Amino acid sequence: MDQILTEIRDGVQYIRFNRPDKKNAITAAMYLALAHALRHAERDGAVRVALIQGTPESFTAGNDLHDFLEHPPRASDAPAFQFLRAIREFPKPLIAAVGGLAVGVGTTMLLHCDFVYCTPGTRFSLPFVNLGVCPEGGSSYLLPRLAGYQRAAELLMLGEPFGAETAREIGLVNAVVPEEALLATALATARKLAAKPAASLRETKSLMKGATQDAVRRIMDDEGETFRERLDSPEAKEAFTAFFDKRAPDFSKFD
C-alpha cells in the first residue's frame, strides 16, 4: 500500500510511513502492512537489518482515531496487535529513525527496536490514560525497566509529551542527531550491522531479550485484554467524544 512504503537495498529492509497529510496516523490497513513487512523481512534471507522511518514532520501521530473507532481492536488478532507481535518477535536488528511526532504506539514500538535515533525537535507522547485506555506494546513492563518506576509512572500516568533529551536520558533513544543527519546516521548503523555475521547478530539479540521474552509476551497479552475492555468504558467514550468535539474531557463523574 502507498501509505507504508517498503524497499530492500543492500541488505536493509526500509519500512516508511507515508501519510504525511495525516501526520502518518496509523489505520488498521497500515498496521497489517507493517506486520506483513516485518514478517517478510524476518523470512527473507536477503534482509539482514530493518529500518523504520517516518517523514521529516512526523514519525507517526499514533492511531488514526476516526479509523480506530470504525475498526476497534476488539480481537487478539486485530491488525494493531498483529503488528505489535511482529515487532516484538522480529529476530533481526531493527533500527528506527524518528523525527517530529511519536505519539502512542509511535513511542511504544521503539521499546522493541535495537537502535533508535531521533532529532532534537522530536516530541514523544504516551497519552493512553488521557484517552481512558491503558498502555500497550509491553510499555507497562518495559518502560519501568528502562527508565525506573517513578519516571515511567510520570510518563504513563500523566501522559504529557516529552522531548528528545528526556528520551535520551531514560535510554529510549541511542542518540539525538540533527534533522539533516537523521537518516544518514541510521543508515550508517544499518550498513555496519548488515556487514556482520547475520546469525551471530540474531543469536545475540535473542540472548539479550531471552530473559524477558516470556514476561513481555504475557504482559502484552494482559495489556491487550485490558485495552479492549477499556475501549467500552465510559471514560474512553468521554475522552474520544471530547477529542472530536475539540474540548477538554470531564472525568469527574466517573469513579
C-alpha positions in Angstrom: 0.0 0.0 0.0 1.2 3.5 -0.7 0.9 4.6 3.0 3.5 2.1 4.0 6.5 2.0 1.6 8.9 -0.8 1.7 12.2 -1.5 -0.2 15.1 -3.8 0.2 18.5 -2.3 -0.7 22.0 -3.6 0.3 20.6 -6.0 2.9 18.4 -3.3 4.5 14.6 -3.5 4.6 13.3 0.0 4.6 9.8 0.5 6.1 8.5 4.0 5.8 5.3 5.7 6.9 4.0 7.7 4.0 0.8 9.5 5.1 2.2 13.0 5.8 -1.1 14.8 5.3 -2.4 12.9 8.4 0.9 13.1 10.3 1.4 9.4 9.5 -1.5 8.4 11.7 -1.9 4.6 11.5 -5.0 2.9 10.2 -5.9 -0.8 10.5 -4.8 -1.4 6.9 -1.4 0.3 7.7 -1.0 -2.0 10.8 -1.5 -5.0 8.6 1.0 -3.7 6.0 3.6 -3.0 8.8 3.1 -6.5 10.2 3.4 -8.0 6.7 6.6 -6.0 6.1 8.2 -7.2 9.3 7.2 -10.9 8.8 8.6 -10.7 5.2 11.8 -9.2 6.4 12.1 -11.9 9.1 11.8 -14.7 6.5 13.8 -13.1 3.6 17.4 -14.1 3.7 18.4 -11.0 1.7 17.3 -8.8 4.6 19.9 -8.5 7.4 18.6 -5.3 9.0 15.3 -3.5 9.1 14.9 0.3 9.3 11.6 2.1 10.2 11.3 5.7 9.4 8.6 8.4 9.1 8.6 11.7 7.2 10.5 14.8 8.4 7.5 16.4 10.1 6.2 13.2 11.8 7.3 9.7 12.7 3.7 8.8 13.4 0.9 10.6 15.3 -0.2 7.2 16.6 -3.7 5.7 15.8 -5.9 7.4 13.3 -8.8 7.9 15.8 -11.5 8.0 13.1 -10.3 4.7 11.7 -9.6 3.3 15.1 -13.2 3.9 16.2 -14.6 2.4 13.0 -12.3 -0.7 13.3 -11.6 -1.0 17.1 -9.1 -3.8 18.0 -11.7 -6.0 19.8 -10.0 -9.3 19.0 -6.5 -10.5 19.9 -5.7 -10.9 16.1 -6.7 -7.3 15.3 -4.2 -5.6 12.9 -2.7 -3.4 15.7 -2.0 -6.5 17.8 -0.6 -8.4 14.8 1.9 -5.5 14.3 2.9 -5.4 18.0 3.5 -9.1 18.0 5.5 -8.9 14.8 7.8 -6.2 16.1 8.2 -7.9 19.5 9.2 -11.2 17.8 11.4 -9.6 15.0 14.7 -11.6 15.3 17.0 -9.3 13.2 18.5 -5.9 14.1 15.8 -3.2 14.0 16.5 0.5 13.7 14.2 3.5 14.0 14.8 7.0 12.6 12.4 9.2 14.5 11.6 12.9 13.9 8.6 15.1 14.6 5.7 13.4 16.4 6.0 10.0 18.0 2.6 9.5 19.7 1.3 6.4 21.5 2.3 3.4 19.5 4.9 5.7 17.8 6.7 5.7 21.1 5.9 2.2 22.4 7.2 0.5 19.3 10.6 2.0 19.9 10.9 -0.2 23.1 11.2 -3.1 20.7 13.9 -1.6 18.5 17.6 -2.2 18.9 18.8 1.2 17.8 16.8 4.4 17.9 17.9 7.8 16.6 15.8 11.0 16.9 16.1 14.7 16.1 16.2 17.5 18.7 12.7 18.5 17.9 11.1 15.1 18.3 8.1 15.1 20.6 7.2 11.7 22.3 3.9 11.1 24.0 2.1 8.2 25.8 -1.4 9.6 26.1 -3.2 6.3 26.9 -4.6 7.2 30.3 -5.8 10.6 28.9 -7.8 8.6 26.4 -9.4 6.4 29.0 -7.5 3.3 27.9 -4.2 1.7 29.1 -0.6 1.3 27.9 0.1 -1.2 25.1 3.1 -2.8 23.3 4.6 -4.1 26.6 5.3 -0.5 27.7 3.8 -1.1 31.2 6.6 -3.6 31.7 9.4 -2.4 29.5 9.3 1.4 30.4 9.7 0.9 34.2 12.7 -1.4 33.5 14.2 1.1 31.2 13.5 4.4 33.0 12.8 3.3 36.6 9.3 3.1 38.1 8.9 6.7 39.1 9.9 8.1 35.7 7.7 5.6 33.9 4.8 6.5 36.2 5.3 10.1 35.3 5.3 9.4 31.5 2.5 6.8 31.5 0.2 8.2 34.2 0.4 11.9 33.3 0.7 11.2 29.6 2.3 14.5 28.9 4.6 15.0 25.8 8.4 14.8 26.4 11.3 15.7 24.3 14.4 14.2 22.8 16.7 14.9 25.7 14.4 13.1 28.1 14.2 10.2 25.7 18.0 10.0 25.6 18.3 10.4 29.3 16.0 7.4 30.0 17.6 5.2 27.3 14.7 5.2 24.8 17.0 6.6 22.1 20.7 5.9 21.4 21.4 9.4 20.2 19.9 12.8 19.3 21.2 14.0 15.9 20.5 17.0 13.7 17.5 16.6 11.4 19.6 16.6 8.3 21.7 13.8 9.6 19.0 11.5 10.9 18.7 9.1 8.0 22.4 9.1 7.3 23.1 8.2 11.0 20.5 5.4 11.0 21.8 4.1 7.6 25.4 4.1 8.8 24.5 1.8 11.7 22.3 -0.3 9.4 25.3 -0.8 7.0 27.6 -1.7 9.8 25.2 -4.3 11.0 24.5 -5.7 7.5 28.2 -6.4 7.1 28.4 -8.5 10.3 27.6 -12.2 10.6 23.8 -12.4 10.5 23.4 -15.5 12.6 25.6 -14.0 15.3 23.5 -10.9 15.4 20.3 -12.9 15.7 21.7 -15.1 18.5 23.0 -12.0 20.3 19.6 -10.3 20.1 17.9 -13.5 21.2 20.2 -13.9 24.2 19.8 -10.3 25.3 16.0 -10.5 25.1 15.6 -14.1 26.2 15.3 -13.5 30.0 12.3 -11.1 29.5 10.6 -12.5 26.4 8.1 -14.6 28.3 7.3 -11.8 30.6 6.8 -9.3 27.7 4.6 -11.8 25.9 2.4 -12.3 29.0 2.3 -8.5 29.8 1.3 -7.7 26.2 -1.5 -10.2 26.3 -2.7 -8.7 29.6 -2.4 -5.2 28.2 -4.3 -6.2 25.1 -7.2 -7.7 27.1 -7.4 -4.7 29.4 -7.1 -2.3 26.4 -10.1 -4.0 24.7 -12.1 -3.8 27.9 -11.2 -0.1 28.4 -12.5 0.8 24.9 -16.0 0.2 26.1 -15.5 2.2 29.3 -17.4 5.4 30.0 -14.1 7.2 30.4 -12.9 6.2 27.0 -16.2 7.2 25.4 -15.9 10.6 27.1 -12.3 11.0 26.0 -13.0 10.2 22.4 -16.1 12.3 22.3 -14.2 15.3 23.8 -11.4 14.8 21.2 -13.7 15.1 18.3 -15.7 17.9 19.9 -12.4 19.8 20.5 -13.0 20.2 24.2 -11.4 19.1 27.4 -12.8 15.8 28.7 -14.6 15.7 32.0 -13.9 12.6 34.0 -15.2 13.9 37.3 -18.4 11.8 37.2 -16.6 8.5 36.9 -15.1 6.5 39.8 
